């Protein structure tokens, strides 16, 4: 067995002596256990998950769906960015959800502002769908659709071949379609990216880099 156990362990004794888990000699990727848990991935607000090391090609079309739960007003949800300008980005800024796309000619943004302030940061699950179809982009939050006009109609492809960063990104990585540097604090689940008929559901436990991310469970809503 080469991987860690996704579980809680308590009251361990060796030769009749109870181990002191409060002051370990060293610790890595161990979080506290919760009385109630939910399916999903917990982001503690300090890091990110990096997926698809070999690079994700956004190109002309992509449909992103996920569910999120947070009490924070700011946080990166997802970004894929080339070293040039082509990129996509999803983020929460001041309680609004922003979907940015740059096909090479300039950044365009679809913004969802909830009717009730801070209602997306209420600690409850919210469904998000972000769609890029050539130069068209749209954002659907809990069934509410937002679209935006794109003046760059001739530019249709976001030419990326870069990792997908979820919940944040390293300081030395450029993200052209994210304005926030705040790591996401909360829970995500059911991240799926679809191109045509090809849908890919991402398992965070298979990320090639995880920092401050616990892929197997979320603390239950308080």
Secondary structure by P-SEA (a helix, b strand, c coil): cccccccccccccccccccccccccccccbbbbbcccccbbbbcccbbbbccccbbbbccbbbbbbcccccccbbbccccccccccccbbbbcccbbbbbbbcccbbbbbbbbbcccccccccbbbbbbbbbcccccccccccbbbbbbbcccccccccccbbbbccccccccccccccccccccccccbbbbbcccbbbbbcccccccccccccccccccc
